[in-house]
Amino acid sequence: MTVVYGVVLTVLALIAFSTINAGIDLLMVNDGNIDPKYAAIVGFGILGLVHSIAIYFFTDDDAIAADGGWAELTIPDSATGFIRQEGYRVFSVGPVFAVFAAVSIFIWRAIAAVPGESGTVWGDYGSSPLPALIVFLACWSAVNIGFTFASCAEAFHRDLFALFVTILVAMAFVGLGITVGFLFLPAQSTGSALISVVIAFPVSLFALVGARAWAKVRVARWDAADPRQLQHLQPRWDGIDPSTPGSPYPGGPPFDMLRRGEKLLMHFKSERTPEPQLLIVTNQRVVRASILGSDRTFILDQTEPRQLSGVTSQRVGHDLMTTAHFHDRSDVQVVGGDPAQSRAFAVAVARLARTGKVRR
């Protein structure tokens, strides 16, 4: 869908440019006529707008498990859901949109009634590769800035709603500012525009990487601290209520969640919160669960073991993140726990995924 949206938005900008380039004022000001010299200004402004609000065109494809058909529990009450998506899906939006934008301007230039002054971004388009590079980096930077604000908004969406709304309002004003900046881009000198985007692009990219990583940690910490907030989204799995013990196994968590005939292969426990979380691997499923009280396992998320591709154990800031990765759905993770046990769990799962055997 990223490519589809990129094409559609680029075509809309091309239509707007072509209309004004033909001297037609769709707003019907001045008897419906408009100077074609404004075509590039309006076209660039539209590109700035759609790239700064690209988060609204981001599709959360992984929110539904491919084979299970039930809503992903790791995205409850989510504003965008995109902070839990695979990195390639998030970070590909900017360059994909930007490529279509930069290429489309060559079409504008070929049909332009007013070619622009030499030495400007618009005037040099087609005669030098620098203007295309400028547009590419500017559009990518606009997407990064919008996604950075969206990450911050997502981080506060559940517990600080007023701050969440404030960030969204700020994002709207910043998007407006980016749009205004793009309006002036066609007339800007190529050299000064290149310097601006060379500075803005890495700053925006690092800001997005940092904001997204921080937001993921904060959301995961909130999940771990208050798992009861997810109970209204608890799914049913094979007709069994996963919040109640499935078979008479003794020993408490995680054995109380086992069904008849199900065997526990391995598990990792995060003891950072009053209600610790577990990553559990059995012969029938992979589970993220929370321990309520002292003797009850409450399942937050689960999928089939064949979906499991591995587990990583890494530090994100001051937090230990143990993350289970899957082939056709988004990751699940728990925060905290013993680093040595986390690494051992990751190694054991990697061996299980590779060989189908558990190290005894």
C-alpha positions as CSV (number, residue, x, y, z in Angstrom):
1,M,0.0,0.0,0.0
2,T,2.9,2.4,0.5
3,V,3.7,2.3,-3.2
4,V,0.0,2.7,-4.1
5,Y,-0.4,5.8,-1.8
6,G,2.9,7.2,-3.2
7,V,1.6,6.9,-6.8
8,V,-1.9,8.3,-5.9
9,L,-0.6,11.3,-4.0
10,T,1.9,12.1,-6.8
11,V,-0.8,11.9,-9.4
12,L,-2.9,14.4,-7.4
13,A,0.0,16.8,-7.3
14,L,0.5,16.4,-11.0
15,I,-3.2,17.1,-11.7
16,A,-3.0,20.3,-9.6
17,F,0.1,21.4,-11.4
18,S,-1.3,20.7,-14.8
19,T,-4.5,22.6,-14.1
20,I,-2.7,25.8,-12.9
21,N,-0.1,25.4,-15.6
22,A,-3.0,25.6,-18.1
23,G,-4.2,28.9,-16.5
24,I,-7.2,27.3,-14.9
25,D,-8.1,28.5,-11.3
26,L,-10.2,25.8,-9.7
27,L,-11.0,28.2,-6.8
28,M,-12.7,30.5,-9.4
29,V,-10.8,33.6,-8.3
30,N,-10.1,36.3,-11.0
31,D,-12.8,34.9,-13.3
32,G,-11.3,31.4,-13.1
33,N,-7.9,32.4,-14.5
34,I,-4.5,32.1,-12.8
35,D,-1.0,32.9,-13.8
36,P,0.8,29.6,-14.8
37,K,3.9,30.8,-12.8
38,Y,2.1,29.7,-9.7
39,A,1.9,26.1,-10.9
40,A,5.3,25.1,-9.4
41,I,4.6,26.9,-6.2
42,V,1.3,25.1,-5.6
43,G,2.7,21.7,-6.8
44,F,5.6,21.9,-4.4
45,G,3.3,23.0,-1.6
46,I,1.0,20.0,-2.1
47,L,4.1,17.7,-2.0
48,G,5.1,19.3,1.3
49,L,1.7,18.8,2.7
50,V,1.2,15.2,1.8
51,H,4.7,14.2,3.0
52,S,4.3,16.0,6.3
53,I,1.0,14.1,7.0
54,A,2.2,10.8,5.6
55,I,1.3,9.1,8.9
56,Y,-2.4,9.4,7.8
57,F,-1.7,7.1,4.9
58,F,0.3,4.6,6.9
59,T,-1.6,1.2,6.9
60,D,-1.3,-1.1,9.9
61,D,-1.3,-4.3,7.9
62,D,0.1,-6.5,10.6
63,A,-2.6,-5.6,13.1
64,I,-4.5,-8.7,12.1
65,A,-2.7,-12.0,12.3
66,A,-2.5,-13.7,8.9
67,D,-4.0,-17.0,9.9
68,G,-5.7,-16.2,13.3
69,G,-8.0,-13.5,12.2
70,W,-8.3,-11.8,15.6
71,A,-7.1,-8.3,16.5
72,E,-3.5,-7.9,17.6
73,L,-3.5,-7.4,21.3
74,T,-0.2,-5.5,21.4
75,I,-2.0,-2.5,19.8
76,P,-4.9,-1.7,22.1
77,D,-6.3,1.8,21.9
78,S,-3.6,2.7,19.4
79,A,-3.5,6.0,17.6
80,T,-1.5,4.7,14.7
81,G,-0.2,1.2,15.5
82,F,2.9,2.0,13.5
83,I,5.5,1.9,16.3
84,R,5.0,-1.8,16.6
85,Q,5.4,-2.5,12.8
86,E,8.6,-3.9,11.3
87,G,11.2,-1.2,10.8
88,Y,11.4,-1.7,7.1
89,R,7.7,-0.9,6.8
90,V,8.1,2.4,8.8
91,F,11.3,3.6,7.3
92,S,10.4,2.7,3.7
93,V,7.5,5.2,3.5
94,G,9.8,8.3,3.3
95,P,12.0,7.2,0.5
96,V,9.2,5.6,-1.5
97,F,7.0,8.7,-1.4
98,A,10.1,10.9,-2.0
99,V,11.2,9.0,-5.1
100,F,7.8,9.4,-6.8
101,A,7.7,13.1,-5.9
102,A,11.2,13.7,-7.3
103,V,10.5,11.8,-10.5
104,S,7.1,13.4,-11.1
105,I,8.6,16.9,-11.1
106,F,10.5,16.0,-14.3
107,I,7.1,15.6,-15.9
108,W,6.1,19.0,-14.5
109,R,9.2,20.5,-16.0
110,A,8.5,19.0,-19.4
111,I,5.1,20.6,-19.7
112,A,5.7,23.8,-17.7
113,A,4.5,27.0,-19.4
114,V,6.9,29.0,-17.1
115,P,10.2,27.1,-16.7
116,G,11.6,29.2,-13.8
117,E,14.9,31.1,-13.4
118,S,18.2,29.5,-13.8
119,G,20.0,28.9,-10.5
120,T,16.8,28.0,-8.6
121,V,15.5,24.6,-7.7
122,W,12.7,24.9,-10.2
123,G,14.8,26.5,-12.9
124,D,17.6,23.9,-12.7
125,Y,15.3,20.9,-12.7
126,G,16.2,18.7,-15.6
127,S,19.5,20.4,-16.3
128,S,21.2,19.3,-13.0
129,P,20.7,16.3,-10.7
130,L,20.9,18.5,-7.6
131,P,17.3,19.8,-7.6
132,A,16.0,16.2,-7.8
133,L,18.2,15.2,-4.9
134,I,17.0,18.3,-3.0
135,V,13.3,17.4,-3.5
136,F,14.0,13.7,-2.6
137,L,15.7,14.6,0.7
138,A,13.2,17.3,1.5
139,C,10.2,15.0,1.1
140,W,11.9,12.2,3.0
141,S,12.7,14.6,5.8
142,A,9.1,15.8,6.0
143,V,7.9,12.2,6.4
144,N,10.5,11.6,9.1
145,I,9.4,14.7,11.0
146,G,5.7,13.7,10.8
147,F,6.5,10.2,12.0
148,T,8.6,11.5,14.9
149,F,5.6,13.5,16.2
150,A,3.4,10.5,15.7
151,S,5.8,8.3,17.7
152,C,5.6,10.8,20.6
153,A,1.8,11.0,20.4
154,E,1.6,7.2,20.4
155,A,3.7,7.0,23.5
156,F,1.4,9.1,25.5
157,H,-1.9,8.0,24.0
158,R,-3.0,5.6,26.7
159,D,-2.1,7.4,30.0
160,L,-1.7,11.2,29.1
161,F,-4.4,11.9,26.7
162,A,-4.1,15.7,27.0
163,L,-0.4,15.5,26.1
164,F,-1.3,13.2,23.2
165,V,-3.7,15.8,21.8
166,T,-1.2,18.6,22.3
167,I,1.4,16.7,20.3
168,L,-1.1,16.1,17.5
169,V,-1.9,19.8,17.4
170,A,1.8,20.6,17.4
171,M,2.2,18.1,14.5
172,A,-0.5,19.9,12.6
173,F,1.3,23.3,13.0
174,V,4.7,21.8,12.1
175,G,3.1,20.2,9.0
176,L,1.7,23.6,8.1
177,G,5.2,25.1,8.5
178,I,6.7,22.4,6.3
179,T,4.0,23.1,3.6
180,V,4.9,26.8,3.7
181,G,8.6,25.9,3.3
182,F,7.9,23.8,0.3
183,L,6.0,26.8,-1.3
184,F,9.2,28.8,-1.3
185,L,11.4,25.9,-2.4
186,P,11.0,26.4,-6.2
187,A,12.4,29.9,-6.1
188,Q,15.2,29.1,-3.6
189,S,18.7,28.9,-5.0
190,T,19.9,25.4,-5.6
191,G,23.0,25.8,-3.4
192,S,21.2,27.1,-0.3
193,A,18.4,24.5,-0.7
194,L,21.0,21.7,-0.9
195,I,22.7,22.9,2.3
196,S,19.3,23.0,4.1
197,V,18.3,19.5,3.2
198,V,21.7,18.0,3.8
199,I,21.4,19.3,7.4
200,A,17.7,18.6,7.9
201,F,17.7,15.0,6.6
202,P,20.1,13.3,9.0
203,V,18.6,15.3,11.9
204,S,15.1,14.2,11.1
205,L,16.1,10.5,10.5
206,F,17.9,10.3,13.9
207,A,15.0,12.0,15.6
208,L,12.6,9.4,14.1
209,V,14.8,6.5,15.1
210,G,15.2,7.7,18.6
211,A,11.5,8.7,19.1
212,R,10.2,5.4,17.8
213,A,12.6,3.4,20.0
214,W,11.6,5.4,23.0
215,A,7.9,5.1,22.3
216,K,8.2,1.3,21.9
217,V,9.8,1.1,25.3
218,R,7.3,3.3,27.0
219,V,4.3,1.5,25.5
220,A,5.8,-1.9,26.4
221,R,6.4,-0.6,30.0
222,W,2.8,0.6,30.2
223,D,1.6,-2.8,29.0
224,A,3.7,-4.5,31.6
225,A,2.6,-2.2,34.5
226,D,-1.1,-2.4,33.8
227,P,-2.1,-5.5,31.9
228,R,-5.7,-5.4,33.2
229,Q,-6.3,-2.5,30.7
230,L,-6.1,-5.2,27.9
231,Q,-8.6,-7.6,29.4
232,H,-11.5,-6.2,27.4
233,L,-9.6,-7.2,24.2
234,Q,-8.9,-10.7,25.4
235,P,-9.5,-13.1,22.4
236,R,-10.9,-16.6,22.4
237,W,-8.5,-19.3,21.1
238,D,-10.0,-22.5,19.8
239,G,-13.1,-22.0,21.8
240,I,-11.2,-21.8,25.1
241,D,-11.1,-18.7,27.4
242,P,-7.3,-18.1,27.8
243,S,-7.8,-16.2,31.0
244,T,-8.7,-19.4,32.9
245,P,-6.5,-22.5,33.4
246,G,-6.9,-25.0,30.6
247,S,-6.0,-28.2,32.4
248,P,-5.2,-29.5,35.9
249,Y,-1.4,-28.9,35.8
250,P,0.0,-28.1,39.3
251,G,2.7,-25.6,40.0
252,G,1.1,-22.2,39.1
253,P,2.3,-20.0,36.3
254,P,3.0,-20.8,33.6
255,F,1.8,-24.4,34.0
256,D,-1.8,-23.3,34.9
257,M,-2.3,-22.0,31.3
258,L,-1.5,-25.3,29.6
259,R,-4.2,-27.2,27.9
260,R,-4.7,-30.9,28.0
261,G,-1.8,-32.5,26.0
262,E,0.1,-29.3,25.8
263,K,3.8,-29.3,26.9
264,L,5.9,-26.4,28.2
265,L,9.1,-26.1,26.2
266,M,10.7,-23.0,27.6
267,H,9.7,-19.6,29.1
268,F,11.3,-16.3,30.2
269,K,10.0,-14.2,33.1
270,S,10.3,-10.5,33.5
271,E,10.2,-9.7,37.2
272,R,10.5,-5.9,36.9
273,T,6.8,-5.1,37.6
274,P,4.4,-6.2,40.4
275,E,2.6,-8.3,37.8
276,P,5.5,-9.9,35.9
277,Q,5.2,-10.8,32.2
278,L,6.2,-14.1,30.5
279,L,7.3,-15.2,27.1
280,I,6.2,-18.8,26.8
281,V,6.9,-21.4,24.2
282,T,4.9,-24.7,24.2
283,N,4.4,-27.4,21.6
284,Q,1.2,-25.7,20.5
285,R,1.7,-22.0,20.7
286,V,3.9,-19.0,21.6
287,V,2.4,-16.9,24.4
288,R,3.0,-13.5,26.0
289,A,1.3,-13.5,29.4
290,S,1.0,-11.7,32.7
291,I,1.0,-13.2,36.2
292,L,-2.0,-11.8,38.1
293,G,-1.7,-12.2,41.8
294,S,0.5,-15.1,42.7
295,D,-1.1,-18.1,40.9
296,R,-2.9,-17.1,37.8
297,T,-1.5,-16.7,34.2
298,F,-3.4,-14.2,32.1
299,I,-2.7,-14.5,28.4
300,L,-2.1,-11.2,26.6
301,D,-1.1,-12.5,23.2
302,Q,-0.5,-15.9,21.4
303,T,0.2,-17.4,18.0
304,E,1.2,-20.7,16.5
305,P,4.8,-21.8,17.1
306,R,5.5,-22.1,13.3
307,Q,5.2,-18.3,13.1
308,L,8.2,-17.9,15.5
309,S,11.4,-16.9,13.8
310,G,13.6,-16.1,16.8
311,V,14.1,-14.0,20.0
312,T,16.4,-11.1,20.6
313,S,17.8,-9.8,23.9
314,Q,19.1,-6.3,23.9
315,R,19.4,-3.1,25.9
316,V,17.3,-0.1,24.8
317,G,18.4,2.7,27.0
318,H,18.3,1.4,30.5
319,D,15.8,-1.3,29.8
320,L,16.3,-4.9,28.8
321,M,14.0,-5.8,26.0
322,T,13.3,-9.5,25.2
323,T,11.5,-9.6,21.9
324,A,10.0,-12.5,20.1
325,H,10.0,-12.2,16.3
326,F,7.5,-13.8,13.9
327,H,7.3,-14.4,10.2
328,D,3.9,-13.0,9.3
329,R,3.0,-10.7,12.2
330,S,4.4,-8.0,14.5
331,D,6.8,-8.7,17.3
332,V,5.9,-9.1,21.0
333,Q,8.2,-8.1,23.8
334,V,8.6,-7.9,27.6
335,V,10.6,-5.4,29.5
336,G,13.2,-6.3,32.2
337,G,14.3,-9.5,33.7
338,D,17.6,-11.2,34.2
339,P,20.0,-10.5,31.3
340,A,21.6,-13.9,31.4
341,Q,18.3,-15.7,31.4
342,S,17.1,-13.5,28.6
343,R,20.1,-14.3,26.4
344,A,19.8,-18.0,27.2
345,F,16.1,-17.9,26.3
346,A,17.0,-16.2,23.0
347,V,19.6,-18.9,22.2
348,A,17.3,-21.7,23.0
349,V,14.5,-20.3,20.9
350,A,16.9,-19.8,18.0
351,R,18.0,-23.4,18.2
352,L,14.3,-24.5,18.4
353,A,13.4,-22.4,15.3
354,R,16.4,-23.8,13.4
355,T,16.3,-27.5,14.4
356,G,12.9,-28.1,15.9
357,K,14.6,-29.4,19.0
358,V,15.0,-28.2,22.6
359,R,18.3,-28.2,24.3
360,R,18.0,-30.3,27.5
